[in-house]
């Protein structure tokens, strides 16, 4: 993990070719779209997954 990345556990709600809709609280109302090009981790819809996310994106999306 790079110092400019954060590890976040998120519930993956939906996946498209370009992005995932995921929630760090497990609630759909709190979900945010994250571009796949900016995250590192295995995606499994309906499961809690761990992702490495650039710190700037985590801040922008209100995840940290």
Secondary structure by P-SEA (a helix, b strand, c coil): ccccbbbbbbbbccccccccccccccccccbbbbbccccbbbbbccccccccccaaaaaaaccc
